[in-house]
Structures are given as C-alpha cells and as structure tokens.
Amino acid sequence: QVHLVESGGGLVQSGGSLRLSCAAPGSIFSSSTKAWYRQAPEKQRELVATISRAGSINYADSVKGRFTISGDNAKNTMYLQMNSLKPEDTAVYYCQMTYFGTAFWGQGTQVTVSS
C-alpha cells in the first residue's frame, strides 16, 4: 500500500501564509496527476488545485490568486503555497496522486486560520 506523506499544516492568523508538502515514491510522483483537496467540518471534500501530467494547472475559484500548487521532481514532493489565508480556508487538507487510474492519498493535515 502506497502512502503519501503530508506536512506543513498548522494555526495561522487571517492574512498569513502556510506551505503544505506532500512526498511520494518517485515512480508514482513522476507519472501521476496531482491534486490538493480540503474538507471543512460538516462539509464535503472540495477540490482545491490540480496539476495534470502535462503540467496544466487549475484552481478552485475560492483560492485563485492566493494559492499556488507546484511540484519538485528532484524531491518527489508536491507543494501548496497558501497566501492571504482566510478563516474560511480552515479545513483538513489532503494531497492526492492518481497513477494509472489508482488514487493515492495523504493522511491529511489540519489548517486553521484564526480571525
């Protein structure tokens, strides 16, 4: 069973920044589509950002201009840089990588933004 390892969550004040990381085995990282999701209490899991295998990037409207998804092939690590954080960004954030039709997930990391 493959597990993605997340890090970087925490508590930050409104307007602050955090960077989430998601590490994966090299064989999966280089050949997968990559995404970040989040789930707030009592809400459905929401797609935040994606990178296709070709490098095409998309963001949810709620985070455009504030969040940046990226990947480092040398480190087999994906990142989510989150700036200008708002209380409504509070959620558990999950990374996902889809490798030839199989989705692998990180364990989730809590992001809490105080007002």
C-alpha positions as CSV (number, residue, x, y, z in Angstrom):
1,Q,0.0,0.0,0.0
2,V,1.4,3.4,-1.0
3,H,1.0,6.3,1.3
4,L,1.7,9.9,0.6
5,V,3.3,11.8,3.4
6,E,1.9,15.3,4.2
7,S,3.4,18.0,6.3
8,G,3.1,21.8,6.9
9,G,-0.3,22.4,8.4
10,G,-0.9,24.5,11.5
11,L,-2.5,27.5,13.0
12,V,-2.1,30.9,11.4
13,Q,-3.8,34.3,11.6
14,S,-6.0,35.7,8.9
15,G,-3.8,37.1,6.1
16,G,-1.0,34.8,6.9
17,S,0.7,32.0,4.9
18,L,1.4,28.3,5.1
19,R,3.1,25.8,2.8
20,L,1.9,22.3,2.6
21,S,4.1,19.4,1.3
22,C,3.3,16.0,0.0
23,A,6.0,13.4,-0.6
24,A,5.6,10.3,-2.7
25,P,7.6,7.4,-4.1
26,G,9.5,8.6,-7.2
27,S,7.8,6.2,-9.6
28,I,4.4,7.5,-8.7
29,F,5.3,11.1,-8.5
30,S,6.7,11.5,-12.0
31,S,3.8,9.7,-13.7
32,S,0.8,10.9,-11.8
33,T,-1.8,13.7,-11.9
34,K,-1.6,15.6,-8.7
35,A,-4.2,17.4,-6.6
36,W,-4.9,19.0,-3.3
37,Y,-8.3,18.7,-1.6
38,R,-9.8,20.0,1.6
39,Q,-12.6,19.2,3.9
40,A,-14.1,21.6,6.4
41,P,-16.2,20.3,9.3
42,E,-19.7,19.1,8.2
43,K,-18.8,19.9,4.5
44,Q,-18.0,17.7,1.5
45,R,-14.4,17.3,0.4
46,E,-13.5,20.1,-2.1
47,L,-11.0,20.1,-4.9
48,V,-8.6,23.0,-4.4
49,A,-5.9,22.7,-7.1
50,T,-4.6,20.2,-9.7
51,I,-1.6,19.6,-11.9
52,S,-2.0,17.3,-14.9
53,R,0.7,15.0,-16.1
54,A,1.3,17.6,-18.9
55,G,1.7,20.3,-16.3
56,S,-1.6,22.0,-16.7
57,I,-2.7,23.7,-13.5
58,N,-6.2,24.6,-12.3
59,Y,-7.6,26.1,-9.1
60,A,-10.9,26.4,-7.4
61,D,-12.4,29.9,-7.8
62,S,-12.2,30.3,-4.0
63,V,-8.4,30.1,-3.9
64,K,-7.4,31.6,-7.3
65,G,-4.7,34.3,-6.8
66,R,-3.9,33.1,-3.3
67,F,-2.8,29.5,-3.5
68,T,-0.1,28.0,-5.7
69,I,0.3,24.3,-6.5
70,S,3.8,23.1,-7.6
71,G,5.9,20.0,-7.8
72,D,9.6,19.3,-7.4
73,N,10.6,16.2,-9.4
74,A,14.0,16.1,-7.8
75,K,12.4,15.7,-4.3
76,N,9.3,13.8,-5.4
77,T,7.3,16.4,-3.5
78,M,4.3,18.4,-4.3
79,Y,3.5,21.7,-2.5
80,L,0.6,24.0,-1.9
81,Q,1.7,27.5,-1.1
82,M,-1.2,29.3,0.6
83,N,-1.1,33.1,1.0
84,S,-3.7,35.6,2.2
85,L,-5.4,32.9,4.2
86,K,-8.9,33.5,5.4
87,P,-10.9,31.8,8.2
88,E,-13.0,30.0,5.5
89,D,-9.8,28.2,4.4
90,T,-9.9,26.3,7.7
91,A,-10.0,22.6,6.8
92,V,-8.1,19.3,6.7
93,Y,-6.1,19.4,3.5
94,Y,-5.4,16.2,1.6
95,C,-3.0,15.5,-1.2
96,Q,-3.8,13.0,-3.9
97,M,-1.9,11.5,-6.8
98,T,-3.6,9.4,-9.4
99,Y,-1.3,6.8,-11.0
100,F,-2.7,4.9,-14.0
101,G,-6.2,5.1,-12.6
102,T,-5.4,4.4,-8.9
103,A,-5.7,7.2,-6.5
104,F,-3.3,7.5,-3.5
105,W,-4.0,9.9,-0.6
106,G,-2.1,11.6,2.0
107,Q,-3.1,11.3,5.7
108,G,-4.4,14.9,5.8
109,T,-3.1,17.9,7.6
110,Q,-5.1,20.4,9.6
111,V,-5.0,24.1,8.6
112,T,-6.7,26.5,11.0
113,V,-7.0,30.2,10.2
114,S,-8.0,32.5,13.0
115,S,-9.8,35.8,12.5
